[in-house]
Amino acid sequence: MQVKITVSLLKEQRYSAIRGGIPIRLHDSELRGFGCYINVKGDVSWFVQKHIAGRGGKQIRTVIGHWANMSIDEARRQATIDLGKIAQGEDISLRKKARLEHQKKIVGSKTLKDLFDAHVAEKLKEYNGKESRYWKRIESEFKTHVEPQLGAKTKIIQLSRDDIRNLMETLRDKESAHRSVFTFMRSFCRWLAENDYLQASPMANLKQPKPSTERDRVLSDQELTSIWHGCDKIGYPYGNCFQLMILLAQREDEIGGMRWPELNLDSALWEIPAQRTKTNNPHIVPLHTLALTILQSIPHRADNVFYTRKTKGSKLGGYGKAKNILDLLVSNPTMTLEEARVLVNLHKSKYEHLITTKPWRLHDLRRTAATGMAKLKHQPHVIEKILNHAIPSKVARIYNRFEYLDERRIALEDWGNHIERLIAVRQGRTNWC
């Protein structure tokens, strides 16, 4: 079929190829000898086709790229170059075969883990280390979700589209992980194709997961009281850490990674350095007297305020297990900490029926604090400063340098006083299922 190849036409023909189960070959009417092939899966490859030394000579047809990583305009430019070489008598198919053989030898020994590490290193160099926190999280997700499914030592030339589909299928019930893994693996696979480790991205044209629905969970005063007293049972480090999340409205990684040199207990201030904040800006958090009481009860045994034997010298981790223990204690007020720990070490199916709390996440504590301060009549711009959200407006970032420190202190003081009133009288058993 000879037509002018356009994006809209390709989309239409891809649908026809997939629906009809018949591959389609299109020849471009604008550039004679240039065309594309659409297989029954909808993958589009660009090719050039021409006879060496006229009609009587050998016909050359060779793939020059794929729509996944080469636009129509880029393909036409490359086709023009290659058709010129064919016209001069060069058999570019032999050159391509030789290049592919050479590439196979180079790529043959490269594993999935080798190349993912190289991809991350290149990205860190590109951003001059500014995105290091993001890429550390991506490396962790790769190790947790991708390596067990695809295999760290899998040869990259063996990575297929079906492998990626199966990986995504295993994550379908994990909404957040599904979206995150899809995003960074799509970038990685595109990089593999761009650097000739694969002929085309195995994720080209795969359907993206649906965007998440924005969470709006805000805990009630009764729920906060029950959680606080559950944290009292757990104690150091996780119980105290969760209590500071309630009081200070900061991110769990920032509180879990809190260090003694950042704290000035005499001035009741916590100064988080730029490298430990999501916005890459230093952040000051005023400390309520209840927060000071918690911190003063913790002995200085390392630079990190919160740690376990496994995490000494780094930020606190393992929040999921600690939260399951907390949910058990809140749902079953007569249960001891040791009983909760024993249960959580079993498979979740053995104890999940004992958790009767309405589902919540640690990040909901931050939203609850922000909502609570708004109810106490504090201004949105002050609360935004407390939360250390990124400022979208460039003008606001540059010109509004006022920190509202006094206003932030008053807002956190009022919120801390509210929490103090809630926990002043230990309540009996609660039911907030």
VODRENTI-813664 format. One line per field, with one value per residue (C-alpha): x, y, z; residue number from 1; residue in three letters. Coordinates in steps of 0.05 Angstrom, whole numbers. Layout:
BEGIN
east = [X  ...]
north = [Y  ...]
up = [Z  ...]
dovo = [NUM  ...]
zator = [Ala  ...]
//
This chain:
BEGIN
east = [0  30  9  36  58  32  22  -54  -48  0  -47  -105  -64  -36  -107  -125  -64  -79  -154  -147  -86  -53  13  12  67  63  105  114  89  134  200  205  239  220  165  143  121  68  64  3  24  24  100  122  190  219  253  286  279  316  353  428  446  374  317  361  405  400  342  360  309  333  304  331  294  229  173  183  249  251  199  173  216  278  263  255  322  358  323  346  418  413  378  434  486  447  444  520  523  533  498  477  444  514  538  477  488  561  542  489  538  588  535  513  584  587  518  521  554  514  462  399  431  496  458  408  467  498  432  426  499  487  425  461  516  465  431  498  475  415  366  405  349  300  348  364  289  287  346  309  245  285  316  249  202  242  302  260  215  264  329  388  435  389  425  396  388  339  294  227  161  127  177  156  82  90  127  71  19  52  47  -25  -52  3  -22  35  91  57  59  129  160  125  153  226  227  199  255  306  281  281  354  371  344  377  444  436  433  365  338  274  244  204  157  141  66  50  -10  7  -25  -83  -64  -76  -136  -114  -118  -160  -157  -157  -156  -206  -187  -208  -163  -104  -113  -114  -53  -15  -27  -9  57  67  65  115  164  231  246  183  132  169  181  107  89  135  102  36  64  111  75  141  155  170  239  257  235  263  330  331  402  423  468  405  369  375  333  349  318  265  285  300  340  335  392  375  403  352  289  246  248  325  316  337  277  266  215  195  188  128  142  112  162  218  196  200  269  297  277  320  393  448  480  492  485  418  361  323  356  355  413  403  398  449  485  429  357  303  268  219  159  110  123  121  55  25  45  14  -51  -55  -45  -97  -148  -135  -120  -109  -55  17  73  107  43  36  109  100  38  70  128  76  44  -6  -64  -53  -68  -100  -170  -149  -136  -203  -177  -201  -144  -94  -22  34  29  -42  -13  18  -48  -85  -38  -45  -121  -120  -80  -128  -186  -148  -153  -81  -68  -56  11  36  15  48  113  107  97  156  119  153  133  106  111  181  163  142  206  251  216  178  236  198  199  138  178  138  72  96  117  48  12  53  45  -31  -31  14  -31  -91  -55  -35  -109  -130  -80  -87  -138  -125  -188  -216  -225  -244  -278  -260  -268]
north = [0  66  125  185  157  200  189  185  135  91  91  70  16  -11  -21  -57  -103  -121  -130  -169  -209  -194  -155  -92  -63  11  46  121  163  222  184  127  66  83  47  12  -57  -67  -136  -168  -142  -70  -61  -14  -19  27  -2  20  -20  -8  -44  -37  -15  -7  -56  -113  -110  -141  -116  -90  -86  -72  -47  21  31  26  75  63  102  135  185  188  250  217  153  193  228  162  130  187  174  99  103  148  96  41  84  88  12  -1  -62  -32  -97  -129  -69  -75  -150  -139  -84  -129  -187  -141  -113  -184  -200  -137  -145  -220  -217  -158  -175  -139  -115  -92  -48  -21  1  34  69  96  119  157  190  211  241  276  309  321  279  324  267  217  206  190  141  106  93  68  21  -6  -18  -52  -99  -112  -120  -130  -174  -231  -234  -222  -246  -200  -243  -251  -234  -170  -199  -249  -195  -199  -163  -222  -217  -145  -162  -217  -169  -118  -172  -191  -118  -106  -110  -63  2  48  -2  -19  53  67  4  16  87  72  7  44  95  39  -1  61  73  1  12  80  50  -10  -62  -81  -69  -39  -25  -85  -35  4  18  -20  10  53  37  81  142  135  166  220  198  240  197  239  204  223  247  179  143  189  175  100  102  145  97  38  74  80  4  -3  49  62  66  58  81  146  155  148  197  249  238  257  318  347  331  314  257  188  185  253  234  163  193  247  260  291  344  371  383  443  423  488  529  475  472  416  438  386  395  402  333  300  335  317  389  393  455  461  461  485  450  481  428  425  410  340  327  353  306  247  267  280  209  179  165  190  125  144  204  176  189  127  61  -14  -62  -73  1  32  87  97  119  76  25  -32  12  -39  -92  -40  -12  -82  -90  -22  -41  -105  -68  -14  -67  -111  -66  -126  -156  -150  -124  -192  -226  -176  -187  -262  -256  -208  -256  -305  -300  -242  -290  -316  -249  -201  -219  -191  -122  -86  -15  24  21  78  94  130  187  198  224  282  298  292  342  391  385  393  458  484  469  509  569  571  599  552  585  573  500  492  518  468  411  436  426  446  517  512  586  610  680  655  614  672  731  702  682  697  634  648  615  648  630  558  553  577  528  468  491  492  424  395  423  390  323  333  345  282  237  270  219  147  123  53  6  41  15  53  -2]
up = [0  -22  22  58  125  183  257  250  193  234  293  248  213  279  303  238  243  315  305  240  260  193  186  142  99  78  25  33  -25  -6  -5  -55  -24  48  85  148  171  225  257  289  357  331  331  276  242  188  127  62  -2  -67  -123  -129  -200  -223  -234  -256  -195  -126  -84  -15  40  111  176  197  263  302  316  391  390  321  298  227  211  239  200  135  146  159  99  54  76  67  -1  -25  -4  -40  -102  -100  -100  -25  4  71  93  99  139  185  194  212  262  294  300  333  379  399  420  463  492  500  568  595  649  669  734  700  652  702  746  686  670  741  741  676  704  768  725  682  742  777  837  852  843  885  935  878  845  912  918  846  859  920  880  825  876  910  850  786  804  836  774  716  748  761  720  660  595  568  498  529  556  520  517  551  609  620  614  666  712  708  720  786  808  787  858  884  855  875  859  792  769  795  765  698  695  711  670  609  615  624  564  520  542  523  453  445  464  418  474  445  375  404  472  497  530  467  464  528  563  623  691  711  753  828  861  909  981  1029  1092  1155  1222  1275  1345  1372  1323  1339  1414  1403  1358  1408  1465  1419  1405  1480  1484  1426  1454  1422  1365  1324  1376  1388  1314  1298  1354  1324  1257  1290  1324  1270  1205  1169  1121  1149  1117  1146  1217  1211  1190  1244  1271  1337  1304  1269  1336  1381  1441  1478  1422  1408  1334  1285  1223  1167  1116  1042  1023  1069  1044  985  959  966  1009  1083  1129  1201  1245  1312  1367  1414  1487  1478  1421  1466  1522  1473  1447  1517  1537  1482  1500  1453  1430  1357  1310  1288  1336  1313  1296  1308  1310  1236  1217  1264  1226  1175  1176  1207  1161  1167  1179  1150  1203  1259  1233  1232  1305  1320  1285  1325  1391  1373  1351  1412  1473  1519  1473  1496  1453  1453  1430  1373  1352  1351  1307  1258  1247  1220  1151  1148  1136  1207  1240  1191  1217  1285  1255  1258  1248  1188  1137  1142  1123  1158  1107  1131  1197  1158  1123  1190  1223  1165  1168  1244  1239  1187  1235  1287  1240  1215  1146  1086  1068  1139  1136  1068  1098  1156  1106  1064  999  934  912  840  824  804  826  894  901  884  917  976  1021  1085  1126  1172  1228  1285  1252  1241  1314  1337  1289  1312  1385  1377  1343  1397  1451  1416  1416  1489  1508  1470  1507  1575  1597  1576  1541  1547  1489  1424  1362  1298  1248]
dovo = [1  2  3  4  5  6  7  8  9  10  11  12  13  14  15  16  17  18  19  20  21  22  23  24  25  26  27  28  29  30  31  32  33  34  35  36  37  38  39  40  41  42  43  44  45  46  47  48  49  50  51  52  53  54  55  56  57  58  59  60  61  62  63  64  65  66  67  68  69  70  71  72  73  74  75  76  77  78  79  80  81  82  83  84  85  86  87  88  89  90  91  92  93  94  95  96  97  98  99  100  101  102  103  104  105  106  107  108  109  110  111  112  113  114  115  116  117  118  119  120  121  122  123  124  125  126  127  128  129  130  131  132  133  134  135  136  137  138  139  140  141  142  143  144  145  146  147  148  149  150  151  152  153  154  155  156  157  158  159  160  161  162  163  164  165  166  167  168  169  170  171  172  173  174  175  176  177  178  179  180  181  182  183  184  185  186  187  188  189  190  191  192  193  194  195  196  197  198  199  200  201  202  203  204  205  206  207  208  209  210  211  212  213  214  215  216  217  218  219  220  221  222  223  224  225  226  227  228  229  230  231  232  233  234  235  236  237  238  239  240  241  242  243  244  245  246  247  248  249  250  251  252  253  254  255  256  257  258  259  260  261  262  263  264  265  266  267  268  269  270  271  272  273  274  275  276  277  278  279  280  281  282  283  284  285  286  287  288  289  290  291  292  293  294  295  296  297  298  299  300  301  302  303  304  305  306  307  308  309  310  311  312  313  314  315  316  317  318  319  320  321  322  323  324  325  326  327  328  329  330  331  332  333  334  335  336  337  338  339  340  341  342  343  344  345  346  347  348  349  350  351  352  353  354  355  356  357  358  359  360  361  362  363  364  365  366  367  368  369  370  371  372  373  374  375  376  377  378  379  380  381  382  383  384  385  386  387  388  389  390  391  392  393  394  395  396  397  398  399  400  401  402  403  404  405  406  407  408  409  410  411  412  413  414  415  416  417  418  419  420  421  422  423  424  425  426  427  428  429  430  431  432  433]
zator = [Met  Gln  Val  Lys  Ile  Thr  Val  Ser  Leu  Leu  Lys  Glu  Gln  Arg  Tyr  Ser  Ala  Ile  Arg  Gly  Gly  Ile  Pro  Ile  Arg  Leu  His  Asp  Ser  Glu  Leu  Arg  Gly  Phe  Gly  Cys  Tyr  Ile  Asn  Val  Lys  Gly  Asp  Val  Ser  Trp  Phe  Val  Gln  Lys  His  Ile  Ala  Gly  Arg  Gly  Gly  Lys  Gln  Ile  Arg  Thr  Val  Ile  Gly  His  Trp  Ala  Asn  Met  Ser  Ile  Asp  Glu  Ala  Arg  Arg  Gln  Ala  Thr  Ile  Asp  Leu  Gly  Lys  Ile  Ala  Gln  Gly  Glu  Asp  Ile  Ser  Leu  Arg  Lys  Lys  Ala  Arg  Leu  Glu  His  Gln  Lys  Lys  Ile  Val  Gly  Ser  Lys  Thr  Leu  Lys  Asp  Leu  Phe  Asp  Ala  His  Val  Ala  Glu  Lys  Leu  Lys  Glu  Tyr  Asn  Gly  Lys  Glu  Ser  Arg  Tyr  Trp  Lys  Arg  Ile  Glu  Ser  Glu  Phe  Lys  Thr  His  Val  Glu  Pro  Gln  Leu  Gly  Ala  Lys  Thr  Lys  Ile  Ile  Gln  Leu  Ser  Arg  Asp  Asp  Ile  Arg  Asn  Leu  Met  Glu  Thr  Leu  Arg  Asp  Lys  Glu  Ser  Ala  His  Arg  Ser  Val  Phe  Thr  Phe  Met  Arg  Ser  Phe  Cys  Arg  Trp  Leu  Ala  Glu  Asn  Asp  Tyr  Leu  Gln  Ala  Ser  Pro  Met  Ala  Asn  Leu  Lys  Gln  Pro  Lys  Pro  Ser  Thr  Glu  Arg  Asp  Arg  Val  Leu  Ser  Asp  Gln  Glu  Leu  Thr  Ser  Ile  Trp  His  Gly  Cys  Asp  Lys  Ile  Gly  Tyr  Pro  Tyr  Gly  Asn  Cys  Phe  Gln  Leu  Met  Ile  Leu  Leu  Ala  Gln  Arg  Glu  Asp  Glu  Ile  Gly  Gly  Met  Arg  Trp  Pro  Glu  Leu  Asn  Leu  Asp  Ser  Ala  Leu  Trp  Glu  Ile  Pro  Ala  Gln  Arg  Thr  Lys  Thr  Asn  Asn  Pro  His  Ile  Val  Pro  Leu  His  Thr  Leu  Ala  Leu  Thr  Ile  Leu  Gln  Ser  Ile  Pro  His  Arg  Ala  Asp  Asn  Val  Phe  Tyr  Thr  Arg  Lys  Thr  Lys  Gly  Ser  Lys  Leu  Gly  Gly  Tyr  Gly  Lys  Ala  Lys  Asn  Ile  Leu  Asp  Leu  Leu  Val  Ser  Asn  Pro  Thr  Met  Thr  Leu  Glu  Glu  Ala  Arg  Val  Leu  Val  Asn  Leu  His  Lys  Ser  Lys  Tyr  Glu  His  Leu  Ile  Thr  Thr  Lys  Pro  Trp  Arg  Leu  His  Asp  Leu  Arg  Arg  Thr  Ala  Ala  Thr  Gly  Met  Ala  Lys  Leu  Lys  His  Gln  Pro  His  Val  Ile  Glu  Lys  Ile  Leu  Asn  His  Ala  Ile  Pro  Ser  Lys  Val  Ala  Arg  Ile  Tyr  Asn  Arg  Phe  Glu  Tyr  Leu  Asp  Glu  Arg  Arg  Ile  Ala  Leu  Glu  Asp  Trp  Gly  Asn  His  Ile  Glu  Arg  Leu  Ile  Ala  Val  Arg  Gln  Gly  Arg  Thr  Asn  Trp  Cys]
//
